[in-house]
Structure formats: C-alpha cells, structure tokens
C-alpha cells in the first residue's frame, strides 16, 4: 500500500485542534506563498504519544505536545519560512492557538561510506569480506575478528550472558530476522517500524522496498556488535549477547531517515517505560545529523525517566560535510560515541577522503567516549551465516558503548534500581555515565573526549553515591551567537528566536561555518569574527527569509559599505549636476562577445581549416552570475560519472570581459561552459528575432487529473558533462540539456587521435541542435509524441535546420568555404555538414550528418540527388528527418544560386563561367554576403512557420503549408520566388501536403475558417496581449496562462460560442459543468474518455515585414485528448492565427479530434478502406512485450541505441 | 494404434510460468514416452514451493504407470528464465520420485561451446550491470526506477532471491543420473523416441547471432529487423577509481562531489536541500543517475536475448501433424526456422516451413506476448492449427504491470484461427476447446489436457 503521508512535513509543538484528522483550511492560513489552489489539504498526526502527555492537561483538554503536520504545499516553500508563518499566523481557525514551535521534518542521510562502494556491495554475493587493509589491522588480522572486545582494546568479558536482564532499544534501519547473529533475547513482540508504519507497523525487518538486492544492512551490522549471537552456532559476536533487544526501525535501507521517525522511536521507548515488563535501560542510535528541538525534548524526557542514550558522533570524508559531532549525539544528555582505531590512534582526520569519525567541539568532550573502529565484525544482511570483518564508522562504536552500559547496569543492578539509593531516575543514568566516563582511558581529549571505552574497568567501579551526581541541564537546540548578533542578548527567549537559533544551528553544521565557528557553545568575542559567521549564515542558500531578515541589520552594513561620498548640500539643480558629474552614467553594453569553436575542435587539427577553427560570437548583453547563470539558461557543470564538479566560470569577471571570455581549449572545463552558454544564447536569439517575442521553456507539469499543475520554468539547465557516452539530449522532464563526452576509440576515428576525448558541448552544431529541441518543446509541447512517422523526425530535422543555417553567421568560416568551393555550395563543404568531429570519431570519415551528400563505398563524396521517393521510403526518424533537411537546404541553395548569378556574370565579363583556380577576393566577399543574407532569411522563415503549425500530429506536408502561409502572410508578393523554391524542393523529394490537390502557393496556404467566430472580439478585448521582446518572461508566461483560462471559459460557454462553431474548430464540447465525456467513440466499438479543451497557448506575434508593415497577430492553440485503456492517448487540436486589428481568424489549422482515419493510423488499426496501418512509435519496442504505455522516465530525445552512430545527438 | 490416441499434452496451471507433460504412445502398447518441458512459475507467486511440488507430484503419479517411481524419458529445460525452471529448485524433494532418462538443453547452455560461453559471459556482464544500476538507483532514492529494473532481474533471473536461475539449471543438468545432458541445435538430425512413430525436431535457437539478438519488428516493413548487439560497457556502472583514464579534465580542475556539495554555487544550483524544495537546486533537475537510465532498456534486451535462446521443439506425429513448443522464442528465433531443413533417410527433406504448415497444436510463445508469435512467418503459416494453449496468469502479469500479457490482439487472432480452441491456464475452458478433446483435471484443477 502506498504511503499516504505527504512527501514533506513539519514538526509542530502546540495544542492542535484535531489530532489525526485531515484539515482543509480555506485561503492561505499557513501564509504559504505561491499556492495556486485556495484549498490546502493538511494532515496532522501526533508525533509523541507518550512524551509530554503524562503531565497535567492543558486548558483546552489537550496537552501541548509535538505533532507532524504534512501538506503538499510544503513542496513549494522553504520549510523554515513555512514554520515561521505557522507560528505567527496559526492555523487560521477560530478558537485555536498558534503553535509554540515548529521545525522542518528534515529528511537526512546518515553518512556512511561512498555510494559507488555501497552500490557494489549491494550486488555482492554471500562471501565474507575481510578487514580493510587501508586501516591499521589488528596483529592477528582476520583470524581474530572480535579483536575490539579483547583486553588490549575495549576489554569486554565476552560471556554469553553478558547484559542479561538489561533491555536495549536498538534504533536503526531494522534487522534481518533470518540471520544467524540475531540476538538470542530479541524482544520481537516489541519491535516497531516508523519508516513504513502503513504496511509493517509492528515489524522492524530491514526491507528493501522491492527487488532482489541486498541492502546496506546497517541495522543488521550494528545489532551484531551490540548483542549478536554467533554465526553458524559459533561464539557470540556481540559485546552484550545476553541483553534483551527491542528493534525499532527509524531509517530506511539506505539509512535515509526523517527527524520524525527518530523522534517517534524515542517516544516509543518512553512509552515502554510505563510497564516494568517492557522497561528499556539503554538506547543505542548509530546515526544522526542536523539538530532538532523535538529530539531535544525527547532526549530530556528519556534522561529524566532514567534511560541511558548513546548516539554515533558522525562520520565524514575529509572533514566534510562537518567534523563536529552531529545531533542527537551532541546533546549533553546523550553520550557521543567517537572512534579509535586498532592501533589506539584516533579514527579521525584521516587523509584522502577515507571515511573518518567526527569529534568535538570542545564543549562536548565531557560527554564523549570512544569505541573501536573500523574493521569490526559486521553481520551481513541477506547472508545468514556471513559476518564480515570490515565494519566501519562511528556506527560500529555506538553499540560498544551501549553494550558496556548494559554490562555495568547488569552487574550493579541491585544498587542502580534501588529507589532508596537513587531517588530520581536520572541519577541511574548519571551513575552509569560516571562509571563509563570515569574509567575511560584518556589519551587524547580532543578526539576521544573522556577517553577510550574500558568495559571491564567500568564494571569494576562502584556506583557513585547519589549526592555526588549532578543533573545535566536540559538540552535544547540553541545557537547562542544568534542572540548576540541580533542584539537580543542572553536574556531573550521567545519561541521565534528559538526557531531562528535552531535554523542557524542546523546551518552551522557545515564545514563552511565550522571554519569560522568551531564551537557554537563558545561564540567568538570579536565583532569581526561574529560578523563573519553572520555573513556566512546570511549567504547560505538554504537560509530562510526569516533568518536573513533577522541577520540583515548585522550584515547590511558590510554589503552596502561602498557608498559614494556625500553630495554637498546645494540647490536641487546643482545637486543633480554634481551627482551626475561625480557619477557619470555608464550604459550597459548591448552585446557580449565570446570566443568559441566555429564548428568544433576537429577543425583545429586539419591544416586547411586551422585558421577558421575559432570564432567570436556576440550575444545579447545580460548580467551573468557564475555558471554562467543568466535570464534564460544556467550552466551547472556536474559530472556524476567522474564523481566531480567543475568550477563555474564567471564571465562578468573584468579580465574575462576584456578578452572576450576564455580562450578556446578542449582541456578547459570553464571554456566548455562558456561555449555552451554562447551557442545556446545565440540560438535563443534567432528564435526571438524570428518570432518577435521572448522565448519561454515548456512549463514543468506535475501531477495528473485534478492535481495537475504547470509550473513556470525560468531557466533551461545545461549540463556540459552529464554523460560519458557519445550522446547528447534535451530532457523534457528535467528541462535540461545533457551533453556527453567519449574517447575516440579504435582505428577508424578520422581526424581524431585515438583516445582523444570528443565533447558534445564543444560542437557548435550539437549545442544549437539540442537548444532547438528545448525551444521547440517550449512552443509545441506535444511534438515529442510520436503520433505519426513525421513527428520525431520533425523534431530532429528542425533542430538540424537551425544548426545548419547558423553556420552562415560565422563570417570567417563562411568566406573560407565560399573560396574553397568557388561559390558552388552544392559541393561538399562544411556549411552543409553537422557535427564534424563526432562523425569522424564514430564513422571515420565525413560529418555526423550532411545535408547534401555522403560517402559511397569507395570513400568518395557524392551528392545526394533527389529521386522523389525519399520521403515515402524513409522510416527511421533521422533518415526521414534528413529528407526534410535536404528539402529546406536545397530550396536555400536554389535562391542563393539565383541571387549570385548576376555577381558571377559581372565577375566573368558576362559569360557566367568562372575560370579555373581561385575566385577573386571581392567576389568571395560578395558571395558570402549573399549567402549569409539568404541564410538568415531562411532561418527566420523556418522558425516563423512554427506559429502556423497544428498543435498536434504534424506532418511534413503541414510544415510545408505552414512555411508557405507564414511567408505569404509577411511578404505578400513572392518577387524573389522563395516560396516556389520551397515548393519545388519539397516536391522533388516526394513531400506533399495531404488533401491539397494543386501544388501551388495559393492552394497550399492555410485558409480562413468558412465562417467567422462571432464573439471573438469580446474575448480578445478581455485579454492582455502585451507580450513582445520587451516583456518580462515570467509576466509573459503568466499572461499567457491567464489568457488561456479566459479563452477556455469562453469556449466552454455555449452562449458565447455556438456548437457549430466548436465543430468548425474540429473539437467536441462536453456538457457545461462537465470536465470530460465519459464515453466517447471515435471509432465505433472503442469506447474512451474525451477530455475537455486544453488551451495550450495564447501567444501574440508582432512582426515587421520587409515593407515595414507591422503585423499584429495572436496564435491560439487548443487541444483535446481522448483516452482509453489499451490505446495510446489520442489528441486533436486546432491552431488559430488571429488578426488582432480586425479581430478575425485569419487562418485555421485543424487536426480534427473526431477524425476516424487519423485515429486508426495512430492506434495501429487497419483503415476502414483496408489500407495498411502504421504502428505508432516507429519500430515496436521490446517494452511492448510487457507494457501498454510509454516507458516511464524515458527520455524521448535520448537515443534508443546509444552506441550506434546514426542516433547520436538527437 | 493400440493406445487410441496420438499424443496427450498436459498444461499445468501453476501460475505465470511453463510446465508441460507430453505423452507419446508406444507402438507396442507399453508405457508411453513422456516428455516434460520446463517447470517453473514467476517470482512473486504466492507459496511457490507448494504449487510446484503439487505439479511435480502429479507428474510423478501420472508417469509411474505400473512402477513405483515416475519416469520421464526426456526432460527439456528451454532457457534460463525463472518462470521456466524455478520448480527444479522449489520442488526438489518431489523431483526425487522421478527417474529422468535424458535431459536436453539448448546449445546456448553448453559449457564446451565457445559461442555459447561468449553469449553467457555477455549475459553475466549484463546482469552485473543491471544489478549495479539498480543499487545506484536505490541509493539515490529512486525506488520507482529501481523497481523497473529489478522487476526483470528478479522475475526472470531470480537474482538475489537466494537461489538463481543458473543454480536451477545446474540442478537440471544433474537430473539424468546415467547420462550427461545433451545440448541441442537445429543442425541435429531429428530424433525418433524409441518405440513411437513420432519425430522430435529442434527448430531453435539459431546459431546465427544476428538472429539470436533480433528483437523487434520494424513498423515500415514488418519482419525487417534492427540488429542490436548486447554490448555493454560495464565500466559505465562501476565506481570511479583514482586512475580514471577517461576523466575529461586533469585532476587540477576536478572538484570531488563531496567538496562541491559544500560550495555555495552547487549547493544552491544543484543539491538544494530538503528544507527548501522550492529553491533552484530542485531534486527533479538532478542528473546523478542519468548515466544508468538506459538500464531499463538493457534489462529488456537481456530478457529478450535470453528468450531467444529458447530451445524450440516440434513434435511430428506419425501422420505428419505437428505439435509446436517454442518456449519464449522471440522474433529472431522464429525467423530462423524459415531456413532450417533436415535430410531424412530415404532422401526426403523436411524444412521449417513444412513443419509450421502442419502445426495442429501450438504452445503459445512467451505467455502470449507481443513479440513472441510471428505473423506472416508464423501464425499465418499454421494452416492446420486446431488448438492453442497459453500458459499465462493475467492477474499476476497485471500485478507486475505487464498489461500486454497476453496481448488481446493475439488471443483474438488465435481464436479466429482455431475456432475458439484457445486454452488459457488462467481461465475456464472455452466451448471450442472442449470440442477438440481438451479436458480439465477433475479435482484440484491443476492442469488442462488435450488428447490428440
């Protein structure tokens, strides 16, 4: 059963009105910002059922205690800000108090080794793992696995009944009931599970959710050290094998826990204390992390009730993320278990990222004790007879301390449990602590605190008299420095202040703040040192607004330190004058120039192209943060495969600004970041120029049905080194571009030296191609669905077209290629080729794709001649796409040729025949100008046509019609015969438009609707259509959403839009008030559900034609979806191009939802007339052996066959 | 014919998995020749030991004739998938009541066959890669994606669940105590079971590796296939070591992830925090496991490749009618039958298509899935088809979210072809099946049997 609890929750202390009930609160009572729905489902359940409930009842009859409050709304806000809002405003219900305290229910991962190693371990067979040789081994080595217990180490007696009668609660990931080492006195009737209380409330078995893997088995390992029996009936491996153990599962199999689970574990133990038969003496907890006030309350209650608690000090790698002892071990009422190695040296400060134990700060030394690690025994989950010898971390030392406490309690039980001797329960805890701490072998207070555990010596010491014991003051999660910083002094209390302190304390548990503030209990005295901490807290990206606000007075002085000198007090006009004179205005530059590879690094190694391998691109100026992170994109250079990140480049750094960025170099990660940024921005600019409005990324869709939500995504994320393979793709789910890199291997790697790394991020074409995928997805989000063979092919082809025509924007390379081909661009040349270096590395010759031709069997380049059947015979997406690319490029070449003919005639004295040899420099120059001009126009035309495409199920024929219509719309007279060029190039490759009888410009253009939409003007007047190149992108997005809602409402209203008008749009309207039609048969006998309208976009298009006429239009896309189990989702839709000035629909582009033939084609059904069906999805996949639906999490643009050349860079 | 029947085929109904018992009468009226094909049920079936033990007990009782012990003359384990061989581990005690005279496995399981060893090594590599990806996904908290991979790993290979398929196959190898197992290929001549008039033809798996790896039908021209070799770079899934020769940059530029997690830029932009899910470092944009994403595809390829190693048996009866047992053979295996031929004594030649044309009984491939019954070069050639049996449990398949098992369109086509004589293990007998002499196990409903 799935867990109904919301993914995120907060812990709240107070009197809650309805425990365990689900509250639906109107408005925004929690003060959450950014909520779109006005109802927020709120789930509350008690966190503590025992702690804090045994005292007097509060006034309202309910005690003030801790609760868990969960809400889906928490997914969208900073949890600390939500906590503050809750405490300030309460639940917004009359008659209920605001809670006293609130903190996020943080999900934390116990740091316990390296993921890659764990992954290996989880797949390992049941074979014994020996000691890890990187650490000092015990002299007897693996033959002596229980070395930690021997006399030279922790000195445990090693009897089978050690710990008898003492009860230890083991809070961990659970245990393996099948394992040989399961403790003899396991109290399985008391086990509990706070990780999956829905399915297994009373079962602490450490379960992996599914699958056949071993899991980390953390709890199985620690339980073995604590009280483990012997494997295969041998001697027990545990230090207290006679003790009773209550297993409590508080963390999942990979040691991920929520603070609430540990708190509940504590509370459960507290509840057990009420019955003498279930009384728990000791708690062992081999994990921890960020501080929690709920934990502090629980720890205090347990201490008061006489429970000895030991918790792990924490682990780190290279002292990251923190080397201070973590919580709850840091509380003084808890003993922290730090580590010492077999050779008696601290298990701390270890080099080279070897895992080590935490220690300190000094204020914690008094309540810290060290146990032995690593290479302790470690019972292996899932392998019943196996005990490994490589247990590690402070996870292993904690159960040693717990066991020693149990042994002590066992030996001195009569005295310790005597109320006459120890009238208060906490005294027993203190007596045990005194014995363990007092007998510890103290050699290194910094690392070991009070010293190394000596179990036998402790047992030998008599319990201290009650009078000598001192009660530890109650623990709290506080951060004294904040009181000093905010000027409130030590006296200031108040819950809000405490919450801020807890947040600051959590933030301080990082190496950054640790460096400034080694011990939060001892704040620095100098203002400067205090300020440094304040600043570090302030800039921490996780800090809440509330904390920043509290710190602002301290920090702001620094931030605004560089103010200008005061302006002399003169008359206002003079003042203005002087102000200006002193601070002359500097205008932001319009453009930023950046160095890139003109094509890719492959050109650098060829002598003839060496000179043109670098280029300068200029992109629009914007203020950039390191990354670069700008308005549209953010480059985040994380390389998970290499376990590495690369520092973000700061392009606004003055040195880089004056030299146009970093110099092109394959070996420089920061140059890679610069290049992907530059090419991506350049591509975005081309789109914005052609479309006349700002570009938006497709929104992020979450949920489905009633919970569906579309979120604005400001920036496209770019990962320059995401994959170690010959691949690059746009991920619509992550709104990210992922680029790969791979070594050119084997003999046939073309220009590359074998072993050279080839980077997708350094190929101008690949970056432009992937960016185009993202931009296209932002305009037509249904185009990634493969509803017909042209769909995926179009995405590919269009991305190639945009990449190709960008070649003509690099002047040096263009001139070079014109000179080389003597102006004949139909010969093999770089301009028509894509991803040269990739192609060389993978195929040995040629580029990855070539719009003009390819290599034959003899290795000769031959041009591709149109045959008229290319379109009909191509099925693979890239192959089919290449037909479209060839058509568009061919059309371009025709016009280029026509436009150059006069130049050539002039240069040849009228003959038009160029003499052999090089052509004159001036001619090269003029030809290049022509080529670049036509190419720019082509790019514009191709992009602009997107606005004239149907919202779903596009075919190449539709695109041809869109091209013709878009151009006709802007340039009514085709004096330069551009449209004829397109028409004939498409025709020669067999691309026709469906249902168009004559291949003429007039018949190809889309048509206006047969009758006008009569109420259109009213609704247009109601919309805000101010969206152009100057708009803020977020406003543009929100505007479009609002307009969409208005339009939707209008369409659904039969009084506003008549039924026959809806029919004219190719749609079908559910009854008023209904979301969908429950049964709807497009083809007789196949019932399905037809959803209501989806208004996909309402986008203004304001363009200036060559005649300087402005065209103000708005493009509206409406879609409708039919669903039925066992069938692919089937969509219809319509694009309306509306003339704003006349308030009428100029063109209508329909894909009727009721179209039976389209439905049959998409579902792979035979057509009514018996013609063959197309099976959706190209090749039917293996997935279809088992599943109906699209593969979950599959990236539509990541290639299916990753290692084949044809599929690279989709 | 003294027995009064030509053959009996019993399909056990243990769940999603295969187990068949075929009895061929001997000409002299003595005990029939018993062939047992596979014995397994998918992982996740409740109480599999009991179910498989019941099946094996029934086989023992049915085949013991006048004797004390059951007797199987020929045992065939078609391929290394849990749902075909789990019973050899789960019902090991019950198996002790049966004497096995001979065991056949496909040539792909032959430890002395170089090509087979290469294929099995590939399979092992792929399994390892999948396990590693699964564990990476799980450590990353992506249980959904991990389950997707694990579904195939455990369902078919029993990996991690204590005993694995390779252990089960080892049991099979040792079952015929007097005879080592025989590894069969289509190049072997047909075998006549002693005392019977039947002939056993091994149609697959093919030796041709391109066919072995063929996976899916291309849409534009059905039965033209894309070749996809199962080539996996294991290094992709292993942890990075210090001497990472494929690292993109020199170590001076490298910031180890654990350090980067403390850098404000990456903290803010990439890792974010649990406290601030609304920040820029939202978890949904991370790419930590992007490099193991292809593993679900890999799992499918591995599943398919293993299915294609199915030993395919055609039993030709005295009068030329054929019973076809293709196990889980996929496209490539099916296609290869078009080109197999045997020269019989007396100069007659029998080809794969000949046999297909004479199929009267068809054990439906791969529990009725999409890619395991070929159309033009399969079902449409079976002109004589009278009966089809589908060992499937749709409820179990749905539990695994395999909602195309069996494929409705295929079941419909079979019904058309056989005049409603399609027997599904998970459903009552349709009238059309009773008409061709299929009867159920009278009491515990453990099987359906056809008498031909």
Interface residues (C-beta under 8 A of the other chain):
Chain A: X8 X34 X74 X75 X76 X77 X78 X79 X80 X104 X106 X107 X108 X114 X115 X116 X117 X118 X119 X120 X122 X123 X208 X209 X210 X211 X212 X213 X214 X215 X253 X254 X256 X317 X318 X320 X321 X353 X382 X506 X510 X511 X512 X539 X540 X541 X542 X544 X626 X627 X629 X634 X636 X638 X639 X640 X641 X642 X643 X644 X645 X646 X647 X648 X667 X668 X669 X700 X717 X719 X721 X722 X723 X724 X725 X733 X734 X735 X736 X738 X741 X742 X743 X757 X759 X789 X875 X1126 X1174 X1175 X1177 X1178 X1179 X1180 X1181 X1182 X1183 X1184 X1185 X1186 X1187 X1188 X1191 X1192 X1193 X1194 X1195 X1198 X1200 X1201 X1202 X1203
Chain B: X128 X131 X132 X134 X135 X136 X138 X139 X140 X141 X143 X144 X145 X146 X147 X148 X149 X150 X151 X153 X154 X158 X159 X160 X161 X215 X216 X217 X218 X219 X220 X221 X226 X228 X231 X236 X237 X238 X239 X240 X244 X246 X247 X248 X249 X250 X253 X254 X255 X256 X257 X258 X259 X260 X261 X262 X263 X264 X265 X266 X267 X268 X269 X270 X272 X273 X274 X275 X276 X277 X278 X279 X280 X281 X284 X285 X286 X287 X288 X289 X290 X291 X293 X294 X296 X297 X300 X301 X303 X304 X366 X369 X370 X371 X372 X397 X400 X401 X402 X403 X404 X405 X408
